[in-house]
């Protein structure tokens, strides 16, 4: 890795948590749905909503055709269900442009796809990058609240905005889906176990290098 600090963070997190094989979903479309449903809620609530879709999970043809009232009932556990039903319909309509075919999506330039997603109602940078990385295996680094927290506490001088921190990670890491995927997953795992809003520094794999005052 080009940046020694990022290399050290990744190595320590990997030694603790290993290859996490993220995102937890059965199909690319389930990743898309999960990326929308997880906005402003805990993943446990998303899991409840996913279960409500039935044995096969969310499918784009179903979401595209189902009545809005039925969709809001299904995704109710994820919260903000009226908004998220609109967002889910919207991103599904985007996917429909490609005939719900992952291969067709992956033939397009990454920046074109990202621009399309960012112009889709309810899709911001984090959701767009999550969809592109985890549903379509495209090399774009996801920045979330956990990543921003890590950068502020460790600290990593990556910038203050989403675009600045994203650029820092992508400029200072070898470009690759597997690395981007697992690094982000490792940051999330450690944030849930140690680097919480009220940090639990004892036993954290980053404890020795972190400047956080616990």
N, C-alpha and C positions, 0 to 999 in steps of 0.2 A: 504494500500500500504506500502511496505517496506521502501521506501524512502520518507521522510517527504516533501522534496522540490517538488518532482514529484507529490505527493498527493495534495499539495497546488496548484500547477499549474493546475492540472486537475480539481480540485474543482472550482477554479475561472473561468476557461474557460467554464466548464459545466454550471455554474450558469448563464453565459452570453449567451451562444449559444445553450445549451441543447443537445439533442441527434440528431445528424445531419444525421443519416441514410445514410452514404456514402457507396459505390461509386455511382455517378449518371450514371446508366446504366440499361438496361432492361434485359440483359442476361449475363451469365458468359463470353461468348465469346466477347460480346461488351466491357466488362471490359478489356479483354486481348488486344483487338484492341486499346482501348483507352489508355492503359498503354504504348503501343508502339508509338502511334500517338502523345502523349503529350510530348514526349522528345523534349526539346529545343523549345517549343512553348507555347503559352497561351491556356488555355482550351477552350476559345471561338473559336479558330481556329479548335480545335479537333471537337467541336460540328458541325461546318460547314461540315467537312469531313464525320462525322457520318451520317448527313442528306443526303449526296450524295449517300449513300448506298441504300437509298429507305426506304419505310415504315417500313420494318422489321428490318432495321439496318444491320450491318455486320453479315454475317453468315459464318462459317468456310468452308463449302462445296463450297460456291461461291468464297471465297478468294483463296482457294486451286486450283480452276480450271480456274479462270479468267486470261486472258492475262495480262502480266505485264504492257503493255502500257495502258490498260483500268484501271487497279488498280491505277496506278500513277495519272491518270486523276481524279479518284474518291477522292483520299486522298490529292490532290494538296493543298487545303486550310491549311493543317497542316504543310506545309513547309517540306523541305528536303525530298520531296516525292519520289525521286528515291531510296534513301537509305531506307526510311521507308517502301516502297513497298517490298523490299528484306527482311527486318526484319519481316514484317507482314506475308509474305509467310513462312519464317523460323519458326516462333513461331506457326503458324498454322500447319505446318508439325509435330512439336512436339506434339501438341494437337491430331493430327490424330493417333499417336501411341496408344492413349487411346480411339479410335473410337469416338472422340468428346463427350465423356461421362464423365460428371463431377463426377459421382459416382465412376468410375474406377480410376480417378485421386486421389480422396480422400482416396482410399484404400491404397495408397502407402505412405511410410514414408516421412515426410516433407523434411528432408535433402536430400533424394534421388531426389525428385522433384526439389528442389532448385538447386542441382548440375546439373541436366539436363537442366534447364532453363538457368543457367549461362554459359553453354556450347553452347547455341543457339545463332546464329548470331544476334547481335543487342540488346541482353538482358543483362543488367548490374544488379547490386544488387538491385537498387531501383525499376526497372521494374519487376524483378523477385519477389521481396517481395510484390509489389502491386498486381501482378497477383495471388500469393498464398493467400494473405489475402483477397482481395476483390472479386476475381472470385471464389475461392475454399474454403473460410472460414477456412483457416488454420492459426494457431497462430504464425505469424512472424511479427515483428514490422518494419514498413516502415520508413526509414530515408531519408529525402529530404533536399533541401536547406533551407526550412522554419524551419525544426527541428534543423539544424546546426546553423542557425541564432539565434533561441531562446536560445540554449545552450550557445552560445557565449555572448549574451547580458544579460541574466537573472542574473547571469550566472549559468549554471549547468555543473559541472566538469565531463563531460561524455566521454571525449577523443577528438581526432582530426579527426580520420578516420571513414569511414562508419561502419566498423565492430566493432570498439570500442564503438561508440555511440549506435549502435543497441544492443550490448551486455549489455551496461549500462541500457537501458530501459527495456530489457527483464529480466535482473537480479534483477531489483528493482521494477517491477510491477507484480501483480498477473497474471499468464499466462491465457490469454483468448482472443478469437477473438473479442468479443463485445467491450472489453476495448481497445485493440490495435486499432481496427477500429475507434472508436470514438475519442480516444486521438489524433491520427494522424490527423483526420478530424478537430478537434478543433484547433490544431496548425496551420493548413493551413488556416482555417477561420480567425483566429486572425492575421495571417501574412498578409493576404490580406486587412484586415480592419485597423490594427494598426502597426504591426511589419514589415513594408515594408523596402525596402532598405534605404529609408529616413524615419525613424520612425515617426509615429503620436502617441506620448505617451499619450496625453491628452485623458482621458476616457478609456484607455486600461485597461482591467480587471487585468492585471499583473503589472500595473504602480507602485504600492507601493513597490513591492518586487524587481523590475527590476533595474539593475545597469546601464542600457543604458543611456547615456548622450544625451538627445534629444536637 
